[in-house]
Amino acid sequence: MTAPAEITDGLRRGVVSLPHGWGHDRPGTRLSHAATDPGVNVNQLLDGSQLDPLSGNAVLNGVPVEVAALTAPL
């Protein structure tokens, strides 16, 4: 996924904070208004197999990621 990045002293080194968007621009969503500012869908980072053992909800915290600079314009 592609998202804007900002380096800040407000987060601990090695931590990435990604506000949850819903990816409303994906094909078939039929949400034309929401698609104007869809955000990135954090769920795209997961394969659905990581679940919280107590609630059964998807794990959305503590997910390892790699961050790299975009080398070509969008």
PDB file of N, H, CA, C and O in Angstrom:
ATOM      1  N   MET A   1       0.829  -1.172   0.000  1.00  0.00           N
ATOM      2  CA  MET A   1       0.000   0.000   0.000  1.00  0.00           C
ATOM      3  C   MET A   1       0.871   1.231   0.000  1.00  0.00           C
ATOM      4  O   MET A   1       2.037   1.178   0.391  1.00  0.00           O
ATOM      5  N   THR A   2       0.321   2.315  -0.428  1.00  0.00           N
ATOM      6  H   THR A   2      -0.626   2.358  -0.745  1.00  0.00           H
ATOM      7  CA  THR A   2       1.033   3.585  -0.457  1.00  0.00           C
ATOM      8  C   THR A   2       0.297   4.582   0.430  1.00  0.00           C
ATOM      9  O   THR A   2      -0.914   4.763   0.312  1.00  0.00           O
ATOM     10  N   ALA A   3       1.045   5.222   1.318  1.00  0.00           N
ATOM     11  H   ALA A   3       2.030   5.076   1.415  1.00  0.00           H
ATOM     12  CA  ALA A   3       0.462   6.216   2.226  1.00  0.00           C
ATOM     13  C   ALA A   3       1.508   7.294   2.489  1.00  0.00           C
ATOM     14  O   ALA A   3       2.707   7.016   2.443  1.00  0.00           O
ATOM     15  N   PRO A   4       1.068   8.520   2.764  1.00  0.00           N
ATOM     16  CA  PRO A   4       2.038   9.565   3.116  1.00  0.00           C
ATOM     17  C   PRO A   4       2.715   9.230   4.440  1.00  0.00           C
ATOM     18  O   PRO A   4       2.125   8.581   5.303  1.00  0.00           O
ATOM     19  N   ALA A   5       3.954   9.678   4.591  1.00  0.00           N
ATOM     20  H   ALA A   5       4.434  10.206   3.889  1.00  0.00           H
ATOM     21  CA  ALA A   5       4.702   9.410   5.825  1.00  0.00           C
ATOM     22  C   ALA A   5       5.276  10.695   6.383  1.00  0.00           C
ATOM     23  O   ALA A   5       5.597  11.625   5.644  1.00  0.00           O
ATOM     24  N   GLU A   6       5.400  10.731   7.693  1.00  0.00           N
ATOM     25  H   GLU A   6       5.139   9.975   8.294  1.00  0.00           H
ATOM     26  CA  GLU A   6       5.997  11.867   8.387  1.00  0.00           C
ATOM     27  C   GLU A   6       6.837  11.321   9.524  1.00  0.00           C
ATOM     28  O   GLU A   6       6.352  10.516  10.318  1.00  0.00           O
ATOM     29  N   ILE A   7       8.074  11.740   9.614  1.00  0.00           N
ATOM     30  H   ILE A   7       8.468  12.395   8.968  1.00  0.00           H
ATOM     31  CA  ILE A   7       8.939  11.351  10.727  1.00  0.00           C
ATOM     32  C   ILE A   7       8.742  12.382  11.830  1.00  0.00           C
ATOM     33  O   ILE A   7       8.810  13.586  11.585  1.00  0.00           O
ATOM     34  N   THR A   8       8.495  11.896  13.056  1.00  0.00           N
ATOM     35  H   THR A   8       8.440  10.917  13.254  1.00  0.00           H
ATOM     36  CA  THR A   8       8.193  12.800  14.166  1.00  0.00           C
ATOM     37  C   THR A   8       8.777  12.258  15.462  1.00  0.00           C
ATOM     38  O   THR A   8       8.954  11.050  15.620  1.00  0.00           O
ATOM     39  N   ASP A   9       9.071  13.155  16.380  1.00  0.00           N
ATOM     40  H   ASP A   9       8.927  14.136  16.252  1.00  0.00           H
ATOM     41  CA  ASP A   9       9.526  12.756  17.712  1.00  0.00           C
ATOM     42  C   ASP A   9       8.361  12.274  18.575  1.00  0.00           C
ATOM     43  O   ASP A   9       8.569  11.803  19.693  1.00  0.00           O
ATOM     44  N   GLY A  10       7.142  12.389  18.062  1.00  0.00           N
ATOM     45  H   GLY A  10       6.973  12.772  17.154  1.00  0.00           H
ATOM     46  CA  GLY A  10       5.961  11.992  18.823  1.00  0.00           C
ATOM     47  C   GLY A  10       5.760  10.490  18.924  1.00  0.00           C
ATOM     48  O   GLY A  10       4.916  10.028  19.692  1.00  0.00           O
ATOM     49  N   LEU A  11       6.526   9.719  18.154  1.00  0.00           N
ATOM     50  H   LEU A  11       7.212  10.094  17.529  1.00  0.00           H
ATOM     51  CA  LEU A  11       6.441   8.261  18.208  1.00  0.00           C
ATOM     52  C   LEU A  11       7.808   7.677  18.528  1.00  0.00           C
ATOM     53  O   LEU A  11       8.842   8.238  18.165  1.00  0.00           O
ATOM     54  N   ARG A  12       7.793   6.561  19.200  1.00  0.00           N
ATOM     55  H   ARG A  12       6.953   6.105  19.495  1.00  0.00           H
ATOM     56  CA  ARG A  12       9.033   5.870  19.525  1.00  0.00           C
ATOM     57  C   ARG A  12       9.710   5.366  18.246  1.00  0.00           C
ATOM     58  O   ARG A  12       9.030   4.967  17.300  1.00  0.00           O
ATOM     59  N   ARG A  13      11.016   5.383  18.217  1.00  0.00           N
ATOM     60  H   ARG A  13      11.568   5.707  18.985  1.00  0.00           H
ATOM     61  CA  ARG A  13      11.769   4.893  17.068  1.00  0.00           C
ATOM     62  C   ARG A  13      11.344   3.453  16.749  1.00  0.00           C
ATOM     63  O   ARG A  13      11.247   2.614  17.644  1.00  0.00           O
ATOM     64  N   GLY A  14      11.098   3.184  15.485  1.00  0.00           N
ATOM     65  H   GLY A  14      11.177   3.866  14.758  1.00  0.00           H
ATOM     66  CA  GLY A  14      10.697   1.848  15.060  1.00  0.00           C
ATOM     67  C   GLY A  14       9.198   1.617  15.060  1.00  0.00           C
ATOM     68  O   GLY A  14       8.737   0.533  14.704  1.00  0.00           O
ATOM     69  N   VAL A  15       8.424   2.633  15.460  1.00  0.00           N
ATOM     70  H   VAL A  15       8.798   3.514  15.750  1.00  0.00           H
ATOM     71  CA  VAL A  15       6.969   2.506  15.513  1.00  0.00           C
ATOM     72  C   VAL A  15       6.346   3.229  14.331  1.00  0.00           C
ATOM     73  O   VAL A  15       6.746   4.344  13.994  1.00  0.00           O
ATOM     74  N   VAL A  16       5.371   2.594  13.707  1.00  0.00           N
ATOM     75  H   VAL A  16       5.046   1.688  13.981  1.00  0.00           H
ATOM     76  CA  VAL A  16       4.606   3.203  12.627  1.00  0.00           C
ATOM     77  C   VAL A  16       3.159   3.304  13.093  1.00  0.00           C
ATOM     78  O   VAL A  16       2.581   2.323  13.559  1.00  0.00           O
ATOM     79  N   SER A  17       2.586   4.476  12.967  1.00  0.00           N
ATOM     80  H   SER A  17       3.056   5.273  12.588  1.00  0.00           H
ATOM     81  CA  SER A  17       1.176   4.674  13.298  1.00  0.00           C
ATOM     82  C   SER A  17       0.442   4.985  11.999  1.00  0.00           C
ATOM     83  O   SER A  17       0.748   5.971  11.329  1.00  0.00           O
ATOM     84  N   LEU A  18      -0.513   4.156  11.649  1.00  0.00           N
ATOM     85  H   LEU A  18      -0.762   3.355  12.193  1.00  0.00           H
ATOM     86  CA  LEU A  18      -1.258   4.328  10.404  1.00  0.00           C
ATOM     87  C   LEU A  18      -2.741   4.445  10.728  1.00  0.00           C
ATOM     88  O   LEU A  18      -3.371   3.457  11.104  1.00  0.00           O
ATOM     89  N   PRO A  19      -3.308   5.647  10.585  1.00  0.00           N
ATOM     90  CA  PRO A  19      -4.747   5.786  10.807  1.00  0.00           C
ATOM     91  C   PRO A  19      -5.517   4.846   9.880  1.00  0.00           C
ATOM     92  O   PRO A  19      -5.158   4.685   8.713  1.00  0.00           O
ATOM     93  N   HIS A  20      -6.542   4.247  10.388  1.00  0.00           N
ATOM     94  H   HIS A  20      -6.834   4.378  11.336  1.00  0.00           H
ATOM     95  CA  HIS A  20      -7.296   3.257   9.620  1.00  0.00           C
ATOM     96  C   HIS A  20      -8.241   3.927   8.647  1.00  0.00           C
ATOM     97  O   HIS A  20      -9.150   4.659   9.041  1.00  0.00           O
ATOM     98  N   GLY A  21      -8.019   3.672   7.394  1.00  0.00           N
ATOM     99  H   GLY A  21      -7.281   3.078   7.074  1.00  0.00           H
ATOM    100  CA  GLY A  21      -8.975   4.044   6.348  1.00  0.00           C
ATOM    101  C   GLY A  21      -9.696   2.771   5.935  1.00  0.00           C
ATOM    102  O   GLY A  21      -9.402   1.695   6.458  1.00  0.00           O
ATOM    103  N   TRP A  22     -10.594   2.875   5.044  1.00  0.00           N
ATOM    104  H   TRP A  22     -10.832   3.749   4.619  1.00  0.00           H
ATOM    105  CA  TRP A  22     -11.375   1.696   4.691  1.00  0.00           C
ATOM    106  C   TRP A  22     -11.185   1.237   3.260  1.00  0.00           C
ATOM    107  O   TRP A  22     -11.794   0.249   2.850  1.00  0.00           O
ATOM    108  N   GLY A  23     -10.348   1.933   2.478  1.00  0.00           N
ATOM    109  H   GLY A  23      -9.853   2.736   2.810  1.00  0.00           H
ATOM    110  CA  GLY A  23     -10.105   1.507   1.111  1.00  0.00           C
ATOM    111  C   GLY A  23     -11.348   1.558   0.247  1.00  0.00           C
ATOM    112  O   GLY A  23     -11.573   0.676  -0.581  1.00  0.00           O
ATOM    113  N   HIS A  24     -12.162   2.598   0.439  1.00  0.00           N
ATOM    114  H   HIS A  24     -11.980   3.315   1.111  1.00  0.00           H
ATOM    115  CA  HIS A  24     -13.422   2.693  -0.298  1.00  0.00           C
ATOM    116  C   HIS A  24     -13.251   2.901  -1.797  1.00  0.00           C
ATOM    117  O   HIS A  24     -14.232   3.006  -2.533  1.00  0.00           O
ATOM    118  N   ASP A  25     -11.998   2.961  -2.242  1.00  0.00           N
ATOM    119  H   ASP A  25     -11.202   2.876  -1.644  1.00  0.00           H
ATOM    120  CA  ASP A  25     -11.777   3.101  -3.677  1.00  0.00           C
ATOM    121  C   ASP A  25     -11.572   1.751  -4.359  1.00  0.00           C
ATOM    122  O   ASP A  25     -11.295   1.709  -5.558  1.00  0.00           O
ATOM    123  N   ARG A  26     -11.699   0.669  -3.639  1.00  0.00           N
ATOM    124  H   ARG A  26     -11.924   0.703  -2.666  1.00  0.00           H
ATOM    125  CA  ARG A  26     -11.518  -0.667  -4.219  1.00  0.00           C
ATOM    126  C   ARG A  26     -12.670  -0.993  -5.169  1.00  0.00           C
ATOM    127  O   ARG A  26     -13.799  -0.550  -4.955  1.00  0.00           O
ATOM    128  N   PRO A  27     -12.388  -1.759  -6.210  1.00  0.00           N
ATOM    129  CA  PRO A  27     -13.426  -2.102  -7.180  1.00  0.00           C
ATOM    130  C   PRO A  27     -14.634  -2.770  -6.516  1.00  0.00           C
ATOM    131  O   PRO A  27     -14.484  -3.632  -5.650  1.00  0.00           O
ATOM    132  N   GLY A  28     -15.812  -2.362  -6.931  1.00  0.00           N
ATOM    133  H   GLY A  28     -15.934  -1.661  -7.634  1.00  0.00           H
ATOM    134  CA  GLY A  28     -17.045  -2.983  -6.451  1.00  0.00           C
ATOM    135  C   GLY A  28     -17.606  -2.423  -5.165  1.00  0.00           C
ATOM    136  O   GLY A  28     -18.627  -2.921  -4.689  1.00  0.00           O
ATOM    137  N   THR A  29     -16.981  -1.398  -4.571  1.00  0.00           N
ATOM    138  H   THR A  29     -16.153  -0.993  -4.958  1.00  0.00           H
ATOM    139  CA  THR A  29     -17.485  -0.890  -3.291  1.00  0.00           C
ATOM    140  C   THR A  29     -18.737  -0.036  -3.447  1.00  0.00           C
ATOM    141  O   THR A  29     -19.536   0.038  -2.513  1.00  0.00           O
ATOM    142  N   ARG A  30     -18.934   0.600  -4.577  1.00  0.00           N
ATOM    143  H   ARG A  30     -18.285   0.540  -5.335  1.00  0.00           H
ATOM    144  CA  ARG A  30     -20.107   1.419  -4.879  1.00  0.00           C
ATOM    145  C   ARG A  30     -20.347   2.505  -3.835  1.00  0.00           C
ATOM    146  O   ARG A  30     -21.488   2.788  -3.470  1.00  0.00           O
ATOM    147  N   LEU A  31     -19.265   3.104  -3.364  1.00  0.00           N
ATOM    148  H   LEU A  31     -18.338   2.873  -3.661  1.00  0.00           H
ATOM    149  CA  LEU A  31     -19.351   4.187  -2.380  1.00  0.00           C
ATOM    150  C   LEU A  31     -18.674   5.415  -2.970  1.00  0.00           C
ATOM    151  O   LEU A  31     -17.569   5.778  -2.566  1.00  0.00           O
ATOM    152  N   SER A  32     -19.330   6.043  -3.914  1.00  0.00           N
ATOM    153  H   SER A  32     -20.228   5.748  -4.242  1.00  0.00           H
ATOM    154  CA  SER A  32     -18.696   7.116  -4.675  1.00  0.00           C
ATOM    155  C   SER A  32     -18.266   8.285  -3.794  1.00  0.00           C
ATOM    156  O   SER A  32     -17.196   8.849  -4.025  1.00  0.00           O
ATOM    157  N   HIS A  33     -19.054   8.669  -2.798  1.00  0.00           N
ATOM    158  H   HIS A  33     -19.923   8.212  -2.610  1.00  0.00           H
ATOM    159  CA  HIS A  33     -18.664   9.789  -1.938  1.00  0.00           C
ATOM    160  C   HIS A  33     -17.463   9.408  -1.080  1.00  0.00           C
ATOM    161  O   HIS A  33     -16.502  10.172  -0.989  1.00  0.00           O
ATOM    162  N   ALA A  34     -17.505   8.249  -0.458  1.00  0.00           N
ATOM    163  H   ALA A  34     -18.286   7.629  -0.532  1.00  0.00           H
ATOM    164  CA  ALA A  34     -16.389   7.796   0.386  1.00  0.00           C
ATOM    165  C   ALA A  34     -15.125   7.584  -0.445  1.00  0.00           C
ATOM    166  O   ALA A  34     -14.017   7.742   0.069  1.00  0.00           O
ATOM    167  N   ALA A  35     -15.273   7.234  -1.704  1.00  0.00           N
ATOM    168  H   ALA A  35     -16.173   7.105  -2.121  1.00  0.00           H
ATOM    169  CA  ALA A  35     -14.117   6.987  -2.565  1.00  0.00           C
ATOM    170  C   ALA A  35     -13.331   8.258  -2.868  1.00  0.00           C
ATOM    171  O   ALA A  35     -12.201   8.172  -3.348  1.00  0.00           O
ATOM    172  N   THR A  36     -13.896   9.434  -2.604  1.00  0.00           N
ATOM    173  H   THR A  36     -14.815   9.504  -2.214  1.00  0.00           H
ATOM    174  CA  THR A  36     -13.165  10.675  -2.858  1.00  0.00           C
ATOM    175  C   THR A  36     -12.009  10.857  -1.876  1.00  0.00           C
ATOM    176  O   THR A  36     -11.061  11.579  -2.186  1.00  0.00           O
ATOM    177  N   ASP A  37     -12.059  10.225  -0.703  1.00  0.00           N
ATOM    178  H   ASP A  37     -12.830   9.639  -0.451  1.00  0.00           H
ATOM    179  CA  ASP A  37     -10.969  10.255   0.271  1.00  0.00           C
ATOM    180  C   ASP A  37     -10.951   8.905   0.991  1.00  0.00           C
ATOM    181  O   ASP A  37     -11.320   8.826   2.163  1.00  0.00           O
ATOM    182  N   PRO A  38     -10.526   7.851   0.305  1.00  0.00           N
ATOM    183  CA  PRO A  38     -10.705   6.504   0.813  1.00  0.00           C
ATOM    184  C   PRO A  38      -9.797   6.097   1.966  1.00  0.00           C
ATOM    185  O   PRO A  38     -10.170   5.236   2.763  1.00  0.00           O
ATOM    186  N   GLY A  39      -8.629   6.691   2.071  1.00  0.00           N
ATOM    187  H   GLY A  39      -8.326   7.390   1.424  1.00  0.00           H
ATOM    188  CA  GLY A  39      -7.673   6.221   3.066  1.00  0.00           C
ATOM    189  C   GLY A  39      -7.133   4.861   2.664  1.00  0.00           C
ATOM    190  O   GLY A  39      -7.622   4.249   1.714  1.00  0.00           O
ATOM    191  N   VAL A  40      -6.134   4.391   3.380  1.00  0.00           N
ATOM    192  H   VAL A  40      -5.738   4.888   4.152  1.00  0.00           H
ATOM    193  CA  VAL A  40      -5.598   3.058   3.108  1.00  0.00           C
ATOM    194  C   VAL A  40      -6.254   2.068   4.045  1.00  0.00           C
ATOM    195  O   VAL A  40      -6.587   2.407   5.181  1.00  0.00           O
ATOM    196  N   ASN A  41      -6.440   0.868   3.583  1.00  0.00           N
ATOM    197  H   ASN A  41      -6.170   0.593   2.661  1.00  0.00           H
ATOM    198  CA  ASN A  41      -7.110  -0.162   4.354  1.00  0.00           C
ATOM    199  C   ASN A  41      -6.063  -0.994   5.089  1.00  0.00           C
ATOM    200  O   ASN A  41      -5.373  -1.804   4.470  1.00  0.00           O
ATOM    201  N   VAL A  42      -5.938  -0.802   6.397  1.00  0.00           N
ATOM    202  H   VAL A  42      -6.498  -0.144   6.899  1.00  0.00           H
ATOM    203  CA  VAL A  42      -4.959  -1.528   7.204  1.00  0.00           C
ATOM    204  C   VAL A  42      -5.183  -3.031   7.096  1.00  0.00           C
ATOM    205  O   VAL A  42      -4.231  -3.802   7.205  1.00  0.00           O
ATOM    206  N   ASN A  43      -6.406  -3.453   6.888  1.00  0.00           N
ATOM    207  H   ASN A  43      -7.180  -2.826   6.800  1.00  0.00           H
ATOM    208  CA  ASN A  43      -6.683  -4.885   6.776  1.00  0.00           C
ATOM    209  C   ASN A  43      -5.930  -5.523   5.617  1.00  0.00           C
ATOM    210  O   ASN A  43      -5.725  -6.737   5.613  1.00  0.00           O
ATOM    211  N   GLN A  44      -5.510  -4.722   4.628  1.00  0.00           N
ATOM    212  H   GLN A  44      -5.676  -3.736   4.632  1.00  0.00           H
ATOM    213  CA  GLN A  44      -4.755  -5.250   3.498  1.00  0.00           C
ATOM    214  C   GLN A  44      -3.382  -5.761   3.923  1.00  0.00           C
ATOM    215  O   GLN A  44      -2.752  -6.515   3.181  1.00  0.00           O
ATOM    216  N   LEU A  45      -2.905  -5.362   5.110  1.00  0.00           N
ATOM    217  H   LEU A  45      -3.417  -4.749   5.712  1.00  0.00           H
ATOM    218  CA  LEU A  45      -1.617  -5.835   5.611  1.00  0.00           C
ATOM    219  C   LEU A  45      -1.711  -7.238   6.197  1.00  0.00           C
ATOM    220  O   LEU A  45      -0.688  -7.899   6.378  1.00  0.00           O
ATOM    221  N   LEU A  46      -2.898  -7.692   6.491  1.00  0.00           N
ATOM    222  H   LEU A  46      -3.728  -7.155   6.344  1.00  0.00           H
ATOM    223  CA  LEU A  46      -3.095  -8.963   7.181  1.00  0.00           C
ATOM    224  C   LEU A  46      -3.729  -9.992   6.258  1.00  0.00           C
ATOM    225  O   LEU A  46      -4.423  -9.635   5.305  1.00  0.00           O
ATOM    226  N   ASP A  47      -3.495 -11.249   6.537  1.00  0.00           N
ATOM    227  H   ASP A  47      -2.932 -11.538   7.311  1.00  0.00           H
ATOM    228  CA  ASP A  47      -4.101 -12.301   5.728  1.00  0.00           C
ATOM    229  C   ASP A  47      -5.348 -12.904   6.377  1.00  0.00           C
ATOM    230  O   ASP A  47      -5.937 -13.845   5.844  1.00  0.00           O
ATOM    231  N   GLY A  48      -5.747 -12.359   7.526  1.00  0.00           N
ATOM    232  H   GLY A  48      -5.269 -11.595   7.959  1.00  0.00           H
ATOM    233  CA  GLY A  48      -6.955 -12.842   8.199  1.00  0.00           C
ATOM    234  C   GLY A  48      -6.709 -13.974   9.182  1.00  0.00           C
ATOM    235  O   GLY A  48      -7.636 -14.404   9.869  1.00  0.00           O
ATOM    236  N   SER A  49      -5.481 -14.465   9.262  1.00  0.00           N
ATOM    237  H   SER A  49      -4.728 -14.116   8.703  1.00  0.00           H
ATOM    238  CA  SER A  49      -5.208 -15.585  10.157  1.00  0.00           C
ATOM    239  C   SER A  49      -4.810 -15.149  11.563  1.00  0.00           C
ATOM    240  O   SER A  49      -4.829 -15.965  12.485  1.00  0.00           O
ATOM    241  N   GLN A  50      -4.448 -13.877  11.748  1.00  0.00           N
ATOM    242  H   GLN A  50      -4.432 -13.214  10.999  1.00  0.00           H
ATOM    243  CA  GLN A  50      -4.049 -13.391  13.065  1.00  0.00           C
ATOM    244  C   GLN A  50      -5.271 -12.861  13.803  1.00  0.00           C
ATOM    245  O   GLN A  50      -5.799 -11.801  13.465  1.00  0.00           O
ATOM    246  N   LEU A  51      -5.716 -13.604  14.813  1.00  0.00           N
ATOM    247  H   LEU A  51      -5.287 -14.465  15.087  1.00  0.00           H
ATOM    248  CA  LEU A  51      -6.911 -13.232  15.558  1.00  0.00           C
ATOM    249  C   LEU A  51      -6.589 -13.102  17.038  1.00  0.00           C
ATOM    250  O   LEU A  51      -5.723 -13.805  17.560  1.00  0.00           O
ATOM    251  N   ASP A  52      -7.293 -12.198  17.705  1.00  0.00           N
ATOM    252  H   ASP A  52      -7.995 -11.627  17.281  1.00  0.00           H
ATOM    253  CA  ASP A  52      -7.196 -12.074  19.151  1.00  0.00           C
ATOM    254  C   ASP A  52      -7.830 -13.320  19.767  1.00  0.00           C
ATOM    255  O   ASP A  52      -8.980 -13.629  19.457  1.00  0.00           O
ATOM    256  N   PRO A  53      -7.123 -14.035  20.622  1.00  0.00           N
ATOM    257  CA  PRO A  53      -7.664 -15.293  21.145  1.00  0.00           C
ATOM    258  C   PRO A  53      -8.914 -15.146  22.011  1.00  0.00           C
ATOM    259  O   PRO A  53      -9.730 -16.066  22.079  1.00  0.00           O
ATOM    260  N   LEU A  54      -9.074 -13.991  22.678  1.00  0.00           N
ATOM    261  H   LEU A  54      -8.412 -13.244  22.623  1.00  0.00           H
ATOM    262  CA  LEU A  54     -10.233 -13.826  23.552  1.00  0.00           C
ATOM    263  C   LEU A  54     -11.487 -13.370  22.803  1.00  0.00           C
ATOM    264  O   LEU A  54     -12.583 -13.870  23.055  1.00  0.00           O
ATOM    265  N   SER A  55     -11.319 -12.426  21.887  1.00  0.00           N
ATOM    266  H   SER A  55     -10.428 -12.020  21.683  1.00  0.00           H
ATOM    267  CA  SER A  55     -12.491 -11.865  21.210  1.00  0.00           C
ATOM    268  C   SER A  55     -12.737 -12.453  19.823  1.00  0.00           C
ATOM    269  O   SER A  55     -13.858 -12.408  19.318  1.00  0.00           O
ATOM    270  N   GLY A  56     -11.698 -13.001  19.212  1.00  0.00           N
ATOM    271  H   GLY A  56     -10.787 -13.038  19.623  1.00  0.00           H
ATOM    272  CA  GLY A  56     -11.829 -13.490  17.847  1.00  0.00           C
ATOM    273  C   GLY A  56     -11.731 -12.385  16.808  1.00  0.00           C
ATOM    274  O   GLY A  56     -11.856 -12.648  15.612  1.00  0.00           O
ATOM    275  N   ASN A  57     -11.507 -11.145  17.250  1.00  0.00           N
ATOM    276  H   ASN A  57     -11.405 -10.931  18.221  1.00  0.00           H
ATOM    277  CA  ASN A  57     -11.358 -10.025  16.321  1.00  0.00           C
ATOM    278  C   ASN A  57      -9.993 -10.074  15.653  1.00  0.00           C
ATOM    279  O   ASN A  57      -9.052 -10.681  16.164  1.00  0.00           O
ATOM    280  N   ALA A  58      -9.907  -9.426  14.508  1.00  0.00           N
ATOM    281  H   ALA A  58     -10.671  -8.933  14.093  1.00  0.00           H
ATOM    282  CA  ALA A  58      -8.636  -9.351  13.800  1.00  0.00           C
ATOM    283  C   ALA A  58      -7.616  -8.571  14.614  1.00  0.00           C
ATOM    284  O   ALA A  58      -7.959  -7.583  15.265  1.00  0.00           O
ATOM    285  N   VAL A  59      -6.373  -9.008  14.581  1.00  0.00           N
ATOM    286  H   VAL A  59      -6.094  -9.810  14.053  1.00  0.00           H
ATOM    287  CA  VAL A  59      -5.282  -8.301  15.235  1.00  0.00           C
ATOM    288  C   VAL A  59      -4.902  -7.118  14.365  1.00  0.00           C
ATOM    289  O   VAL A  59      -4.553  -7.294  13.198  1.00  0.00           O
ATOM    290  N   LEU A  60      -4.965  -5.919  14.915  1.00  0.00           N
ATOM    291  H   LEU A  60      -5.249  -5.775  15.863  1.00  0.00           H
ATOM    292  CA  LEU A  60      -4.626  -4.708  14.169  1.00  0.00           C
ATOM    293  C   LEU A  60      -3.466  -3.957  14.795  1.00  0.00           C
ATOM    294  O   LEU A  60      -3.051  -2.927  14.263  1.00  0.00           O
ATOM    295  N   ASN A  61      -2.936  -4.433  15.898  1.00  0.00           N
ATOM    296  H   ASN A  61      -3.274  -5.270  16.330  1.00  0.00           H
ATOM    297  CA  ASN A  61      -1.828  -3.777  16.587  1.00  0.00           C
ATOM    298  C   ASN A  61      -0.646  -4.728  16.670  1.00  0.00           C
ATOM    299  O   ASN A  61      -0.819  -5.944  16.757  1.00  0.00           O
ATOM    300  N   GLY A  62       0.542  -4.172  16.642  1.00  0.00           N
ATOM    301  H   GLY A  62       0.682  -3.184  16.571  1.00  0.00           H
ATOM    302  CA  GLY A  62       1.740  -4.993  16.769  1.00  0.00           C
ATOM    303  C   GLY A  62       2.031  -5.799  15.518  1.00  0.00           C
ATOM    304  O   GLY A  62       2.610  -6.883  15.601  1.00  0.00           O
ATOM    305  N   VAL A  63       1.644  -5.292  14.374  1.00  0.00           N
ATOM    306  H   VAL A  63       1.174  -4.412  14.307  1.00  0.00           H
ATOM    307  CA  VAL A  63       1.868  -5.990  13.118  1.00  0.00           C
ATOM    308  C   VAL A  63       3.184  -5.506  12.519  1.00  0.00           C
ATOM    309  O   VAL A  63       3.338  -4.307  12.285  1.00  0.00           O
ATOM    310  N   PRO A  64       4.140  -6.404  12.264  1.00  0.00           N
ATOM    311  CA  PRO A  64       5.404  -5.955  11.671  1.00  0.00           C
ATOM    312  C   PRO A  64       5.196  -5.463  10.237  1.00  0.00           C
ATOM    313  O   PRO A  64       4.484  -6.090   9.452  1.00  0.00           O
ATOM    314  N   VAL A  65       5.822  -4.342   9.909  1.00  0.00           N
ATOM    315  H   VAL A  65       6.400  -3.832  10.546  1.00  0.00           H
ATOM    316  CA  VAL A  65       5.741  -3.784   8.557  1.00  0.00           C
ATOM    317  C   VAL A  65       7.125  -3.315   8.132  1.00  0.00           C
ATOM    318  O   VAL A  65       8.013  -3.136   8.966  1.00  0.00           O
ATOM    319  N   GLU A  66       7.300  -3.120   6.848  1.00  0.00           N
ATOM    320  H   GLU A  66       6.579  -3.266   6.170  1.00  0.00           H
ATOM    321  CA  GLU A  66       8.491  -2.490   6.296  1.00  0.00           C
ATOM    322  C   GLU A  66       8.050  -1.201   5.618  1.00  0.00           C
ATOM    323  O   GLU A  66       7.021  -1.161   4.943  1.00  0.00           O
ATOM    324  N   VAL A  67       8.839  -0.151   5.804  1.00  0.00           N
ATOM    325  H   VAL A  67       9.674  -0.184   6.352  1.00  0.00           H
ATOM    326  CA  VAL A  67       8.528   1.138   5.195  1.00  0.00           C
ATOM    327  C   VAL A  67       9.657   1.474   4.230  1.00  0.00           C
ATOM    328  O   VAL A  67      10.836   1.364   4.567  1.00  0.00           O
ATOM    329  N   ALA A  68       9.279   1.884   3.035  1.00  0.00           N
ATOM    330  H   ALA A  68       8.321   1.973   2.761  1.00  0.00           H
ATOM    331  CA  ALA A  68      10.269   2.259   2.021  1.00  0.00           C
ATOM    332  C   ALA A  68       9.787   3.493   1.284  1.00  0.00           C
ATOM    333  O   ALA A  68       8.586   3.719   1.142  1.00  0.00           O
ATOM    334  N   ALA A  69      10.730   4.279   0.821  1.00  0.00           N
ATOM    335  H   ALA A  69      11.706   4.095   0.937  1.00  0.00           H
ATOM    336  CA  ALA A  69      10.380   5.464   0.038  1.00  0.00           C
ATOM    337  C   ALA A  69       9.837   5.029  -1.323  1.00  0.00           C
ATOM    338  O   ALA A  69      10.305   4.052  -1.906  1.00  0.00           O
ATOM    339  N   LEU A  70       8.861   5.755  -1.808  1.00  0.00           N
ATOM    340  H   LEU A  70       8.480   6.549  -1.334  1.00  0.00           H
ATOM    341  CA  LEU A  70       8.313   5.500  -3.128  1.00  0.00           C
ATOM    342  C   LEU A  70       9.336   5.986  -4.157  1.00  0.00           C
ATOM    343  O   LEU A  70       9.778   7.134  -4.104  1.00  0.00           O
ATOM    344  N   THR A  71       9.705   5.117  -5.083  1.00  0.00           N
ATOM    345  H   THR A  71       9.346   4.185  -5.126  1.00  0.00           H
ATOM    346  CA  THR A  71      10.750   5.479  -6.027  1.00  0.00           C
ATOM    347  C   THR A  71      10.230   6.022  -7.342  1.00  0.00           C
ATOM    348  O   THR A  71      10.993   6.584  -8.128  1.00  0.00           O
ATOM    349  N   ALA A  72       8.948   5.860  -7.586  1.00  0.00           N
ATOM    350  H   ALA A  72       8.328   5.403  -6.947  1.00  0.00           H
ATOM    351  CA  ALA A  72       8.360   6.381  -8.822  1.00  0.00           C
ATOM    352  C   ALA A  72       7.095   7.156  -8.482  1.00  0.00           C
ATOM    353  O   ALA A  72       6.401   6.794  -7.532  1.00  0.00           O
ATOM    354  N   PRO A  73       6.774   8.206  -9.223  1.00  0.00           N
ATOM    355  CA  PRO A  73       5.556   8.969  -8.930  1.00  0.00           C
ATOM    356  C   PRO A  73       4.315   8.114  -9.172  1.00  0.00           C
ATOM    357  O   PRO A  73       4.318   7.208 -10.005  1.00  0.00           O
ATOM    358  N   LEU A  74       3.255   8.421  -8.426  1.00  0.00           N
ATOM    359  H   LEU A  74       3.253   9.157  -7.748  1.00  0.00           H
ATOM    360  CA  LEU A  74       1.990   7.685  -8.575  1.00  0.00           C
ATOM    361  C   LEU A  74       1.325   8.018  -9.881  1.00  0.00           C
ATOM    362  O   LEU A  74       0.252   7.493 -10.179  1.00  0.00           O
TER     363      LEU A  74
END
